[in-house]
Amino acid sequence: MLNYILLLMNGTAAAEGAEGGQSQWSFWIMMILIMVVFYFFMIRPQTKKQKELQKQRDAMKKGDKVVTAGGIYGEIKEVQETTLIVTIAKDVTIKVSKDSVFLDAADANQAANEKK
């Protein structure tokens, strides 16, 4: 795709001498099209994914099984505003940030099935 864009830009540069101002318009149209492609294929899906992840974190409740960013599996014992108390073994609890916790795959699938 990059080769195609460079070829078009090279063609517009050659046409600039003959047509004058028209090559400037084609250059700006190409730049706008590139920005639109970036938005719809890279930026928009990432923001949708972040919003969905934030909804999952806000919906976490006591008893949900979670995985921390460090790979520690546990069960939520208590939910606070920005942190969670997670039980990882009998009589072993840790306090972790909500931003570093993900729902365990089994709980995530169950929650998705309940939505449907």
Biopython code that builds the backbone (N, CA, C, O; Angstrom):
import numpy as np
from Bio.PDB.StructureBuilder import StructureBuilder

atoms = [
    (1, "MET", "N", (0.823, -1.176, 0.000)),
    (1, "MET", "CA", (0.000, 0.000, 0.000)),
    (1, "MET", "C", (0.874, 1.249, 0.000)),
    (1, "MET", "O", (0.553, 2.238, -0.658)),
    (2, "LEU", "N", (1.976, 1.201, 0.738)),
    (2, "LEU", "CA", (2.873, 2.341, 0.784)),
    (2, "LEU", "C", (3.467, 2.603, -0.594)),
    (2, "LEU", "O", (3.613, 3.756, -1.002)),
    (3, "ASN", "N", (3.810, 1.535, -1.312)),
    (3, "ASN", "CA", (4.345, 1.703, -2.668)),
    (3, "ASN", "C", (3.323, 2.378, -3.572)),
    (3, "ASN", "O", (3.673, 3.224, -4.394)),
    (4, "TYR", "N", (2.061, 2.001, -3.416)),
    (4, "TYR", "CA", (1.001, 2.592, -4.220)),
    (4, "TYR", "C", (0.862, 4.081, -3.924)),
    (4, "TYR", "O", (0.705, 4.888, -4.840)),
    (5, "ILE", "N", (0.920, 4.442, -2.640)),
    (5, "ILE", "CA", (0.816, 5.849, -2.244)),
    (5, "ILE", "C", (1.996, 6.641, -2.786)),
    (5, "ILE", "O", (1.815, 7.745, -3.299)),
    (6, "LEU", "N", (3.210, 6.086, -2.680)),
    (6, "LEU", "CA", (4.384, 6.775, -3.207)),
    (6, "LEU", "C", (4.305, 6.929, -4.717)),
    (6, "LEU", "O", (4.708, 7.957, -5.260)),
    (7, "LEU", "N", (3.797, 5.926, -5.388)),
    (7, "LEU", "CA", (3.636, 5.999, -6.839)),
    (7, "LEU", "C", (2.656, 7.101, -7.214)),
    (7, "LEU", "O", (2.900, 7.862, -8.150)),
    (8, "LEU", "N", (1.553, 7.186, -6.487)),
    (8, "LEU", "CA", (0.580, 8.242, -6.753)),
    (8, "LEU", "C", (1.161, 9.623, -6.461)),
    (8, "LEU", "O", (0.934, 10.571, -7.213)),
    (9, "MET", "N", (1.907, 9.729, -5.371)),
    (9, "MET", "CA", (2.504, 11.022, -5.039)),
    (9, "MET", "C", (3.549, 11.419, -6.070)),
    (9, "MET", "O", (3.662, 12.597, -6.410)),
    (10, "ASN", "N", (4.310, 10.464, -6.570)),
    (10, "ASN", "CA", (5.297, 10.726, -7.604)),
    (10, "ASN", "C", (4.595, 11.170, -8.888)),
    (10, "ASN", "O", (5.060, 12.075, -9.580)),
    (11, "GLY", "N", (3.480, 10.526, -9.192)),
    (11, "GLY", "CA", (2.710, 10.902, -10.382)),
    (11, "GLY", "C", (2.136, 12.299, -10.244)),
    (11, "GLY", "O", (2.064, 13.040, -11.225)),
    (12, "THR", "N", (1.729, 12.664, -9.048)),
    (12, "THR", "CA", (1.191, 14.012, -8.851)),
    (12, "THR", "C", (2.298, 15.046, -8.939)),
    (12, "THR", "O", (2.061, 16.163, -9.398)),
    (13, "ALA", "N", (3.512, 14.693, -8.505)),
    (13, "ALA", "CA", (4.634, 15.635, -8.606)),
    (13, "ALA", "C", (4.997, 15.878, -10.059)),
    (13, "ALA", "O", (5.327, 17.002, -10.435)),
    (14, "ALA", "N", (4.939, 14.834, -10.882)),
    (14, "ALA", "CA", (5.230, 14.986, -12.306)),
    (14, "ALA", "C", (4.152, 15.814, -12.988)),
    (14, "ALA", "O", (4.432, 16.590, -13.901)),
    (15, "ALA", "N", (2.904, 15.636, -12.528)),
    (15, "ALA", "CA", (1.802, 16.368, -13.137)),
    (15, "ALA", "C", (1.761, 17.819, -12.670)),
    (15, "ALA", "O", (1.079, 18.642, -13.280)),
    (16, "GLU", "N", (2.469, 18.137, -11.615)),
    (16, "GLU", "CA", (2.441, 19.489, -11.058)),
    (16, "GLU", "C", (2.950, 20.514, -12.059)),
    (16, "GLU", "O", (2.411, 21.614, -12.183)),
    (17, "GLY", "N", (3.990, 20.129, -12.761)),
    (17, "GLY", "CA", (4.535, 21.060, -13.749)),
    (17, "GLY", "C", (3.532, 21.355, -14.855)),
    (17, "GLY", "O", (3.484, 22.476, -15.361)),
    (18, "ALA", "N", (2.737, 20.377, -15.234)),
    (18, "ALA", "CA", (1.796, 20.560, -16.331)),
    (18, "ALA", "C", (0.487, 21.179, -15.860)),
    (18, "ALA", "O", (-0.087, 22.011, -16.562)),
    (19, "GLU", "N", (0.007, 20.786, -14.683)),
    (19, "GLU", "CA", (-1.327, 21.205, -14.259)),
    (19, "GLU", "C", (-1.315, 22.312, -13.220)),
    (19, "GLU", "O", (-2.315, 23.015, -13.073)),
    (20, "GLY", "N", (-0.241, 22.488, -12.509)),
    (20, "GLY", "CA", (-0.167, 23.553, -11.524)),
    (20, "GLY", "C", (-0.863, 23.197, -10.227)),
    (20, "GLY", "O", (-0.387, 22.334, -9.489)),
    (21, "GLY", "N", (-1.993, 23.851, -9.929)),
    (21, "GLY", "CA", (-2.671, 23.728, -8.651)),
    (21, "GLY", "C", (-3.397, 22.418, -8.425)),
    (21, "GLY", "O", (-3.676, 22.082, -7.274)),
    (22, "GLN", "N", (-3.712, 21.678, -9.437)),
    (22, "GLN", "CA", (-4.481, 20.447, -9.261)),
    (22, "GLN", "C", (-3.724, 19.404, -8.446)),
    (22, "GLN", "O", (-4.339, 18.631, -7.711)),
    (23, "SER", "N", (-2.408, 19.373, -8.563)),
    (23, "SER", "CA", (-1.635, 18.387, -7.812)),
    (23, "SER", "C", (-1.702, 18.670, -6.317)),
    (23, "SER", "O", (-1.638, 17.738, -5.516)),
    (24, "GLN", "N", (-1.827, 19.921, -5.929)),
    (24, "GLN", "CA", (-1.969, 20.239, -4.514)),
    (24, "GLN", "C", (-3.268, 19.654, -3.968)),
    (24, "GLN", "O", (-3.292, 19.116, -2.861)),
    (25, "TRP", "N", (-4.325, 19.757, -4.730)),
    (25, "TRP", "CA", (-5.605, 19.194, -4.278)),
    (25, "TRP", "C", (-5.518, 17.680, -4.142)),
    (25, "TRP", "O", (-6.016, 17.113, -3.169)),
    (26, "SER", "N", (-4.906, 17.040, -5.088)),
    (26, "SER", "CA", (-4.803, 15.582, -5.008)),
    (26, "SER", "C", (-3.941, 15.163, -3.818)),
    (26, "SER", "O", (-4.213, 14.143, -3.184)),
    (27, "PHE", "N", (-2.909, 15.937, -3.515)),
    (27, "PHE", "CA", (-2.071, 15.647, -2.352)),
    (27, "PHE", "C", (-2.897, 15.730, -1.068)),
    (27, "PHE", "O", (-2.818, 14.830, -0.232)),
    (28, "TRP", "N", (-3.682, 16.782, -0.898)),
    (28, "TRP", "CA", (-4.479, 16.943, 0.314)),
    (28, "TRP", "C", (-5.579, 15.901, 0.410)),
    (28, "TRP", "O", (-5.896, 15.430, 1.503)),
    (29, "ILE", "N", (-6.156, 15.541, -0.709)),
    (29, "ILE", "CA", (-7.174, 14.486, -0.708)),
    (29, "ILE", "C", (-6.552, 13.167, -0.266)),
    (29, "ILE", "O", (-7.155, 12.420, 0.506)),
    (30, "MET", "N", (-5.354, 12.881, -0.750)),
    (30, "MET", "CA", (-4.648, 11.649, -0.346)),
    (30, "MET", "C", (-4.354, 11.654, 1.156)),
    (30, "MET", "O", (-4.533, 10.639, 1.830)),
    (31, "MET", "N", (-3.905, 12.788, 1.672)),
    (31, "MET", "CA", (-3.599, 12.880, 3.109)),
    (31, "MET", "C", (-4.861, 12.678, 3.941)),
    (31, "MET", "O", (-4.825, 11.983, 4.957)),
    (32, "ILE", "N", (-5.951, 13.262, 3.533)),
    (32, "ILE", "CA", (-7.215, 13.094, 4.253)),
    (32, "ILE", "C", (-7.660, 11.636, 4.207)),
    (32, "ILE", "O", (-8.118, 11.105, 5.219)),
    (33, "LEU", "N", (-7.537, 10.985, 3.072)),
    (33, "LEU", "CA", (-7.905, 9.569, 2.954)),
    (33, "LEU", "C", (-7.035, 8.697, 3.857)),
    (33, "LEU", "O", (-7.525, 7.748, 4.470)),
    (34, "ILE", "N", (-5.763, 9.016, 3.937)),
    (34, "ILE", "CA", (-4.870, 8.251, 4.813)),
    (34, "ILE", "C", (-5.294, 8.412, 6.269)),
    (34, "ILE", "O", (-5.319, 7.436, 7.019)),
    (35, "MET", "N", (-5.628, 9.636, 6.672)),
    (35, "MET", "CA", (-6.083, 9.878, 8.050)),
    (35, "MET", "C", (-7.376, 9.120, 8.346)),
    (35, "MET", "O", (-7.529, 8.568, 9.436)),
    (36, "VAL", "N", (-8.298, 9.088, 7.399)),
    (36, "VAL", "CA", (-9.561, 8.365, 7.580)),
    (36, "VAL", "C", (-9.295, 6.874, 7.751)),
    (36, "VAL", "O", (-9.899, 6.232, 8.610)),
    (37, "VAL", "N", (-8.406, 6.325, 6.951)),
    (37, "VAL", "CA", (-8.064, 4.902, 7.055)),
    (37, "VAL", "C", (-7.447, 4.612, 8.419)),
    (37, "VAL", "O", (-7.815, 3.631, 9.066)),
    (38, "PHE", "N", (-6.512, 5.454, 8.862)),
    (38, "PHE", "CA", (-5.923, 5.274, 10.195)),
    (38, "PHE", "C", (-6.988, 5.304, 11.272)),
    (38, "PHE", "O", (-6.968, 4.481, 12.187)),
    (39, "TYR", "N", (-7.915, 6.240, 11.177)),
    (39, "TYR", "CA", (-8.947, 6.361, 12.203)),
    (39, "TYR", "C", (-9.813, 5.109, 12.265)),
    (39, "TYR", "O", (-10.023, 4.558, 13.345)),
    (40, "PHE", "N", (-10.317, 4.655, 11.123)),
    (40, "PHE", "CA", (-11.259, 3.536, 11.128)),
    (40, "PHE", "C", (-10.604, 2.178, 11.355)),
    (40, "PHE", "O", (-11.261, 1.254, 11.834)),
    (41, "PHE", "N", (-9.340, 2.041, 11.026)),
    (41, "PHE", "CA", (-8.700, 0.734, 11.188)),
    (41, "PHE", "C", (-7.779, 0.625, 12.393)),
    (41, "PHE", "O", (-7.401, -0.483, 12.774)),
    (42, "MET", "N", (-7.407, 1.748, 13.005)),
    (42, "MET", "CA", (-6.483, 1.671, 14.139)),
    (42, "MET", "C", (-7.022, 2.367, 15.388)),
    (42, "MET", "O", (-7.075, 1.755, 16.455)),
    (43, "ILE", "N", (-7.412, 3.604, 15.279)),
    (43, "ILE", "CA", (-7.781, 4.381, 16.454)),
    (43, "ILE", "C", (-9.141, 3.968, 17.002)),
    (43, "ILE", "O", (-9.274, 3.716, 18.200)),
    (44, "ARG", "N", (-10.143, 3.895, 16.150)),
    (44, "ARG", "CA", (-11.506, 3.594, 16.602)),
    (44, "ARG", "C", (-11.616, 2.218, 17.265)),
    (44, "ARG", "O", (-12.199, 2.123, 18.345)),
    (45, "PRO", "N", (-11.078, 1.144, 16.661)),
    (45, "PRO", "CA", (-11.174, -0.162, 17.340)),
    (45, "PRO", "C", (-10.472, -0.179, 18.702)),
    (45, "PRO", "O", (-10.942, -0.834, 19.632)),
    (46, "GLN", "N", (-9.361, 0.533, 18.822)),
    (46, "GLN", "CA", (-8.650, 0.560, 20.096)),
    (46, "GLN", "C", (-9.462, 1.264, 21.171)),
    (46, "GLN", "O", (-9.488, 0.809, 22.315)),
    (47, "THR", "N", (-10.126, 2.363, 20.831)),
    (47, "THR", "CA", (-10.936, 3.066, 21.826)),
    (47, "THR", "C", (-12.149, 2.240, 22.224)),
    (47, "THR", "O", (-12.554, 2.262, 23.387)),
    (48, "LYS", "N", (-12.736, 1.513, 21.278)),
    (48, "LYS", "CA", (-13.865, 0.637, 21.609)),
    (48, "LYS", "C", (-13.424, -0.467, 22.573)),
    (48, "LYS", "O", (-14.142, -0.801, 23.515)),
    (49, "LYS", "N", (-12.249, -1.023, 22.329)),
    (49, "LYS", "CA", (-11.724, -2.081, 23.194)),
    (49, "LYS", "C", (-11.456, -1.545, 24.600)),
    (49, "LYS", "O", (-11.743, -2.224, 25.585)),
    (50, "GLN", "N", (-10.907, -0.330, 24.698)),
    (50, "GLN", "CA", (-10.637, 0.273, 26.002)),
    (50, "GLN", "C", (-11.923, 0.536, 26.776)),
    (50, "GLN", "O", (-11.970, 0.317, 27.987)),
    (51, "LYS", "N", (-12.964, 1.001, 26.093)),
    (51, "LYS", "CA", (-14.249, 1.253, 26.754)),
    (51, "LYS", "C", (-14.862, -0.046, 27.275)),
    (51, "LYS", "O", (-15.399, -0.081, 28.382)),
    (52, "GLU", "N", (-14.782, -1.109, 26.481)),
    (52, "GLU", "CA", (-15.319, -2.404, 26.897)),
    (52, "GLU", "C", (-14.561, -2.940, 28.114)),
    (52, "GLU", "O", (-15.170, -3.474, 29.041)),
    (53, "LEU", "N", (-13.258, -2.800, 28.109)),
    (53, "LEU", "CA", (-12.439, -3.252, 29.238)),
    (53, "LEU", "C", (-12.780, -2.456, 30.503)),
    (53, "LEU", "O", (-12.841, -3.017, 31.597)),
    (54, "GLN", "N", (-13.001, -1.149, 30.346)),
    (54, "GLN", "CA", (-13.361, -0.328, 31.497)),
    (54, "GLN", "C", (-14.730, -0.722, 32.052)),
    (54, "GLN", "O", (-14.927, -0.717, 33.268)),
    (55, "LYS", "N", (-15.678, -1.065, 31.175)),
    (55, "LYS", "CA", (-16.994, -1.531, 31.624)),
    (55, "LYS", "C", (-16.856, -2.826, 32.424)),
    (55, "LYS", "O", (-17.508, -2.992, 33.455)),
    (56, "GLN", "N", (-16.013, -3.738, 31.954)),
    (56, "GLN", "CA", (-15.787, -4.987, 32.673)),
    (56, "GLN", "C", (-15.209, -4.713, 34.055)),
    (56, "GLN", "O", (-15.638, -5.318, 35.038)),
    (57, "ARG", "N", (-14.246, -3.812, 34.138)),
    (57, "ARG", "CA", (-13.624, -3.501, 35.427)),
    (57, "ARG", "C", (-14.615, -2.844, 36.381)),
    (57, "ARG", "O", (-14.588, -3.108, 37.583)),
    (58, "ASP", "N", (-15.487, -1.992, 35.854)),
    (58, "ASP", "CA", (-16.488, -1.347, 36.701)),
    (58, "ASP", "C", (-17.535, -2.341, 37.196)),
    (58, "ASP", "O", (-18.123, -2.144, 38.259)),
    (59, "ALA", "N", (-17.771, -3.407, 36.432)),
    (59, "ALA", "CA", (-18.787, -4.393, 36.790)),
    (59, "ALA", "C", (-18.255, -5.518, 37.680)),
    (59, "ALA", "O", (-19.021, -6.401, 38.064)),
    (60, "MET", "N", (-16.974, -5.506, 38.013)),
    (60, "MET", "CA", (-16.410, -6.566, 38.859)),
    (60, "MET", "C", (-17.060, -6.525, 40.239)),
    (60, "MET", "O", (-17.318, -5.461, 40.802)),
    (61, "LYS", "N", (-17.313, -7.721, 40.758)),
    (61, "LYS", "CA", (-17.973, -7.819, 42.060)),
    (61, "LYS", "C", (-17.308, -8.913, 42.888)),
    (61, "LYS", "O", (-16.477, -9.673, 42.390)),
    (62, "LYS", "N", (-17.687, -8.974, 44.144)),
    (62, "LYS", "CA", (-17.138, -9.964, 45.057)),
    (62, "LYS", "C", (-17.430, -11.369, 44.516)),
    (62, "LYS", "O", (-18.552, -11.664, 44.104)),
    (63, "GLY", "N", (-16.417, -12.221, 44.522)),
    (63, "GLY", "CA", (-16.576, -13.596, 44.076)),
    (63, "GLY", "C", (-16.131, -13.850, 42.646)),
    (63, "GLY", "O", (-15.995, -15.006, 42.246)),
    (64, "ASP", "N", (-15.897, -12.789, 41.856)),
    (64, "ASP", "CA", (-15.417, -12.978, 40.482)),
    (64, "ASP", "C", (-13.981, -13.476, 40.495)),
    (64, "ASP", "O", (-13.175, -13.065, 41.331)),
    (65, "LYS", "N", (-13.676, -14.353, 39.573)),
    (65, "LYS", "CA", (-12.308, -14.844, 39.436)),
    (65, "LYS", "C", (-11.590, -13.895, 38.467)),
    (65, "LYS", "O", (-12.123, -13.534, 37.418)),
    (66, "VAL", "N", (-10.377, -13.503, 38.845)),
    (66, "VAL", "CA", (-9.620, -12.535, 38.060)),
    (66, "VAL", "C", (-8.185, -12.992, 37.865)),
    (66, "VAL", "O", (-7.697, -13.897, 38.542)),
    (67, "VAL", "N", (-7.524, -12.335, 36.919)),
    (67, "VAL", "CA", (-6.102, -12.543, 36.666)),
    (67, "VAL", "C", (-5.454, -11.166, 36.690)),
    (67, "VAL", "O", (-5.928, -10.241, 36.031)),
    (68, "THR", "N", (-4.368, -11.028, 37.450)),
    (68, "THR", "CA", (-3.667, -9.745, 37.486)),
    (68, "THR", "C", (-2.763, -9.628, 36.272)),
    (68, "THR", "O", (-2.517, -10.606, 35.567)),
    (69, "ALA", "N", (-2.270, -8.415, 36.037)),
    (69, "ALA", "CA", (-1.347, -8.199, 34.915)),
    (69, "ALA", "C", (-0.071, -9.009, 35.092)),
    (69, "ALA", "O", (0.599, -9.327, 34.110)),
    (70, "GLY", "N", (0.274, -9.346, 36.335)),
    (70, "GLY", "CA", (1.461, -10.157, 36.610)),
    (70, "GLY", "C", (1.229, -11.650, 36.475)),
    (70, "GLY", "O", (2.161, -12.439, 36.630)),
    (71, "GLY", "N", (-0.021, -12.052, 36.184)),
    (71, "GLY", "CA", (-0.325, -13.462, 35.969)),
    (71, "GLY", "C", (-0.785, -14.193, 37.217)),
    (71, "GLY", "O", (-0.774, -15.424, 37.239)),
    (72, "ILE", "N", (-1.183, -13.485, 38.240)),
    (72, "ILE", "CA", (-1.639, -14.112, 39.480)),
    (72, "ILE", "C", (-3.149, -14.313, 39.396)),
    (72, "ILE", "O", (-3.900, -13.368, 39.151)),
    (73, "TYR", "N", (-3.582, -15.551, 39.601)),
    (73, "TYR", "CA", (-5.009, -15.877, 39.580)),
    (73, "TYR", "C", (-5.565, -15.762, 40.983)),
    (73, "TYR", "O", (-4.908, -16.140, 41.953)),
    (74, "GLY", "N", (-6.779, -15.237, 41.093)),
    (74, "GLY", "CA", (-7.385, -15.118, 42.402)),
    (74, "GLY", "C", (-8.870, -14.837, 42.301)),
    (74, "GLY", "O", (-9.451, -14.821, 41.216)),
    (75, "GLU", "N", (-9.464, -14.619, 43.454)),
    (75, "GLU", "CA", (-10.895, -14.340, 43.552)),
    (75, "GLU", "C", (-11.079, -13.042, 44.321)),
    (75, "GLU", "O", (-10.426, -12.819, 45.341)),
    (76, "ILE", "N", (-11.964, -12.193, 43.836)),
    (76, "ILE", "CA", (-12.180, -10.898, 44.481)),
    (76, "ILE", "C", (-12.853, -11.108, 45.830)),
    (76, "ILE", "O", (-13.884, -11.773, 45.934)),
    (77, "LYS", "N", (-12.249, -10.529, 46.857)),
    (77, "LYS", "CA", (-12.801, -10.592, 48.209)),
    (77, "LYS", "C", (-13.528, -9.300, 48.542)),
    (77, "LYS", "O", (-14.550, -9.311, 49.229)),
    (78, "GLU", "N", (-12.989, -8.176, 48.046)),
    (78, "GLU", "CA", (-13.578, -6.881, 48.341)),
    (78, "GLU", "C", (-13.291, -5.921, 47.192)),
    (78, "GLU", "O", (-12.193, -5.913, 46.637)),
    (79, "VAL", "N", (-14.292, -5.111, 46.840)),
    (79, "VAL", "CA", (-14.138, -4.121, 45.776)),
    (79, "VAL", "C", (-14.132, -2.738, 46.408)),
    (79, "VAL", "O", (-15.055, -2.371, 47.135)),
    (80, "GLN", "N", (-13.092, -1.980, 46.124)),
    (80, "GLN", "CA", (-13.009, -0.600, 46.577)),
    (80, "GLN", "C", (-13.050, 0.312, 45.352)),
    (80, "GLN", "O", (-13.200, -0.170, 44.229)),
    (81, "GLU", "N", (-12.921, 1.608, 45.554)),
    (81, "GLU", "CA", (-13.077, 2.544, 44.449)),
    (81, "GLU", "C", (-12.041, 2.328, 43.349)),
    (81, "GLU", "O", (-12.410, 2.209, 42.181)),
    (82, "THR", "N", (-10.778, 2.275, 43.685)),
    (82, "THR", "CA", (-9.725, 2.123, 42.681)),
    (82, "THR", "C", (-8.912, 0.848, 42.847)),
    (82, "THR", "O", (-8.050, 0.551, 42.020)),
    (83, "THR", "N", (-9.177, 0.090, 43.906)),
    (83, "THR", "CA", (-8.403, -1.128, 44.155)),
    (83, "THR", "C", (-9.334, -2.300, 44.452)),
    (83, "THR", "O", (-10.527, -2.131, 44.705)),
    (84, "LEU", "N", (-8.748, -3.483, 44.414)),
    (84, "LEU", "CA", (-9.451, -4.720, 44.744)),
    (84, "LEU", "C", (-8.629, -5.485, 45.774)),
    (84, "LEU", "O", (-7.399, -5.459, 45.741)),
    (85, "ILE", "N", (-9.305, -6.155, 46.675)),
    (85, "ILE", "CA", (-8.646, -7.099, 47.574)),
    (85, "ILE", "C", (-8.909, -8.473, 46.974)),
    (85, "ILE", "O", (-10.058, -8.896, 46.852)),
    (86, "VAL", "N", (-7.838, -9.166, 46.599)),
    (86, "VAL", "CA", (-7.942, -10.446, 45.896)),
    (86, "VAL", "C", (-7.343, -11.550, 46.755)),
    (86, "VAL", "O", (-6.228, -11.424, 47.262)),
    (87, "THR", "N", (-8.103, -12.639, 46.913)),
    (87, "THR", "CA", (-7.614, -13.817, 47.629)),
    (87, "THR", "C", (-6.939, -14.725, 46.609)),
    (87, "THR", "O", (-7.553, -15.136, 45.625)),
    (88, "ILE", "N", (-5.660, -15.034, 46.857)),
    (88, "ILE", "CA", (-4.929, -15.876, 45.914)),
    (88, "ILE", "C", (-4.662, -17.269, 46.463)),
    (88, "ILE", "O", (-4.340, -18.183, 45.703)),
    (89, "ALA", "N", (-4.789, -17.439, 47.759)),
    (89, "ALA", "CA", (-4.652, -18.741, 48.425)),
    (89, "ALA", "C", (-5.358, -18.627, 49.767)),
    (89, "ALA", "O", (-5.783, -17.542, 50.164)),
    (90, "LYS", "N", (-5.479, -19.736, 50.452)),
    (90, "LYS", "CA", (-6.143, -19.723, 51.755)),
    (90, "LYS", "C", (-5.394, -18.762, 52.688)),
    (90, "LYS", "O", (-4.192, -18.905, 52.912)),
    (91, "ASP", "N", (-6.122, -17.791, 53.221)),
    (91, "ASP", "CA", (-5.583, -16.799, 54.142)),
    (91, "ASP", "C", (-4.499, -15.908, 53.529)),
    (91, "ASP", "O", (-3.712, -15.309, 54.263)),
    (92, "VAL", "N", (-4.445, -15.812, 52.214)),
    (92, "VAL", "CA", (-3.483, -14.938, 51.543)),
    (92, "VAL", "C", (-4.263, -13.981, 50.644)),
    (92, "VAL", "O", (-4.884, -14.398, 49.667)),
    (93, "THR", "N", (-4.222, -12.696, 50.988)),
    (93, "THR", "CA", (-4.906, -11.690, 50.175)),
    (93, "THR", "C", (-3.902, -10.635, 49.735)),
    (93, "THR", "O", (-2.921, -10.356, 50.425)),
    (94, "ILE", "N", (-4.170, -10.056, 48.571)),
    (94, "ILE", "CA", (-3.337, -8.974, 48.066)),
    (94, "ILE", "C", (-4.240, -7.825, 47.638)),
    (94, "ILE", "O", (-5.408, -8.023, 47.303)),
    (95, "LYS", "N", (-3.684, -6.639, 47.658)),
    (95, "LYS", "CA", (-4.408, -5.451, 47.219)),
    (95, "LYS", "C", (-3.816, -5.039, 45.873)),
    (95, "LYS", "O", (-2.615, -4.788, 45.766)),
    (96, "VAL", "N", (-4.660, -4.970, 44.853)),
    (96, "VAL", "CA", (-4.185, -4.624, 43.513)),
    (96, "VAL", "C", (-5.045, -3.502, 42.934)),
    (96, "VAL", "O", (-6.192, -3.304, 43.335)),
    (97, "SER", "N", (-4.479, -2.796, 42.008)),
    (97, "SER", "CA", (-5.191, -1.727, 41.309)),
    (97, "SER", "C", (-6.200, -2.337, 40.336)),
    (97, "SER", "O", (-5.932, -3.377, 39.735)),
    (98, "LYS", "N", (-7.348, -1.698, 40.180)),
    (98, "LYS", "CA", (-8.346, -2.187, 39.229)),
    (98, "LYS", "C", (-7.802, -2.180, 37.800)),
    (98, "LYS", "O", (-8.203, -3.002, 36.976)),
    (99, "ASP", "N", (-6.890, -1.252, 37.509)),
    (99, "ASP", "CA", (-6.350, -1.139, 36.157)),
    (99, "ASP", "C", (-5.457, -2.308, 35.764)),
    (99, "ASP", "O", (-5.177, -2.501, 34.581)),
    (100, "SER", "N", (-5.006, -3.090, 36.743)),
    (100, "SER", "CA", (-4.097, -4.198, 36.436)),
    (100, "SER", "C", (-4.775, -5.561, 36.570)),
    (100, "SER", "O", (-4.099, -6.582, 36.700)),
    (101, "VAL", "N", (-6.104, -5.578, 36.537)),
    (101, "VAL", "CA", (-6.836, -6.830, 36.738)),
    (101, "VAL", "C", (-7.773, -7.072, 35.559)),
    (101, "VAL", "O", (-8.400, -6.145, 35.046)),
    (102, "PHE", "N", (-7.857, -8.325, 35.141)),
    (102, "PHE", "CA", (-8.740, -8.735, 34.059)),
    (102, "PHE", "C", (-9.603, -9.881, 34.558)),
    (102, "PHE", "O", (-9.167, -10.669, 35.397)),
    (103, "LEU", "N", (-10.824, -9.979, 34.048)),
    (103, "LEU", "CA", (-11.679, -11.111, 34.400)),
    (103, "LEU", "C", (-11.058, -12.389, 33.879)),
    (103, "LEU", "O", (-10.504, -12.411, 32.780)),
    (104, "ASP", "N", (-11.145, -13.452, 34.657)),
    (104, "ASP", "CA", (-10.687, -14.764, 34.219)),
    (104, "ASP", "C", (-11.529, -15.187, 33.023)),
    (104, "ASP", "O", (-12.696, -14.804, 32.933)),
    (105, "ALA", "N", (-10.979, -15.954, 32.118)),
    (105, "ALA", "CA", (-11.673, -16.330, 30.886)),
    (105, "ALA", "C", (-13.004, -17.018, 31.164)),
    (105, "ALA", "O", (-13.983, -16.768, 30.461)),
    (106, "ALA", "N", (-13.058, -17.874, 32.169)),
    (106, "ALA", "CA", (-14.299, -18.589, 32.488)),
    (106, "ALA", "C", (-15.382, -17.611, 32.937)),
    (106, "ALA", "O", (-16.529, -17.727, 32.504)),
    (107, "ASP", "N", (-15.042, -16.653, 33.792)),
    (107, "ASP", "CA", (-16.016, -15.661, 34.243)),
    (107, "ASP", "C", (-16.416, -14.715, 33.124)),
    (107, "ASP", "O", (-17.574, -14.304, 33.039)),
    (108, "ALA", "N", (-15.469, -14.369, 32.269)),
    (108, "ALA", "CA", (-15.777, -13.478, 31.152)),
    (108, "ALA", "C", (-16.782, -14.133, 30.197)),
    (108, "ALA", "O", (-17.715, -13.483, 29.727)),
    (109, "ASN", "N", (-16.582, -15.421, 29.919)),
    (109, "ASN", "CA", (-17.522, -16.144, 29.046)),
    (109, "ASN", "C", (-18.895, -16.242, 29.680)),
    (109, "ASN", "O", (-19.910, -16.092, 29.000)),
    (110, "GLN", "N", (-18.931, -16.491, 30.973)),
    (110, "GLN", "CA", (-20.201, -16.590, 31.684)),
    (110, "GLN", "C", (-20.938, -15.243, 31.666)),
    (110, "GLN", "O", (-22.150, -15.203, 31.458)),
    (111, "ALA", "N", (-20.218, -14.159, 31.879)),
    (111, "ALA", "CA", (-20.819, -12.830, 31.861)),
    (111, "ALA", "C", (-21.340, -12.494, 30.468)),
    (111, "ALA", "O", (-22.394, -11.872, 30.336)),
    (112, "ALA", "N", (-20.618, -12.895, 29.433)),
    (112, "ALA", "CA", (-21.072, -12.636, 28.065)),
    (112, "ALA", "C", (-22.329, -13.430, 27.753)),
    (112, "ALA", "O", (-23.221, -12.928, 27.070)),
    (113, "ASN", "N", (-22.414, -14.673, 28.246)),
    (113, "ASN", "CA", (-23.598, -15.484, 28.015)),
    (113, "ASN", "C", (-24.803, -14.934, 28.751)),
    (113, "ASN", "O", (-25.924, -15.028, 28.252)),
    (114, "GLU", "N", (-24.596, -14.361, 29.933)),
    (114, "GLU", "CA", (-25.683, -13.771, 30.692)),
    (114, "GLU", "C", (-26.242, -12.540, 29.998)),
    (114, "GLU", "O", (-27.437, -12.266, 30.106)),
    (115, "LYS", "N", (-25.403, -11.789, 29.288)),
    (115, "LYS", "CA", (-25.856, -10.608, 28.557)),
    (115, "LYS", "C", (-26.791, -10.976, 27.425)),
    (115, "LYS", "O", (-27.741, -10.253, 27.127)),
    (116, "LYS", "N", (-26.513, -12.115, 26.791)),
    (116, "LYS", "CA", (-27.301, -12.544, 25.625)),
    (116, "LYS", "C", (-28.608, -13.071, 26.094)),
    (116, "LYS", "O", (-29.432, -13.489, 25.282)),
]
sb = StructureBuilder()
sb.init_structure("model")
sb.init_model(0)
sb.init_chain("A")
sb.init_seg("    ")
for serial, (resi, resn, name, xyz) in enumerate(atoms, 1):
    if name == "N":
        sb.init_residue(resn, " ", resi, " ")
    sb.init_atom(name, np.array(xyz, "f"), 0.0, 1.0, " ", f" {name:<3s}", serial, name[0])
structure = sb.get_structure()
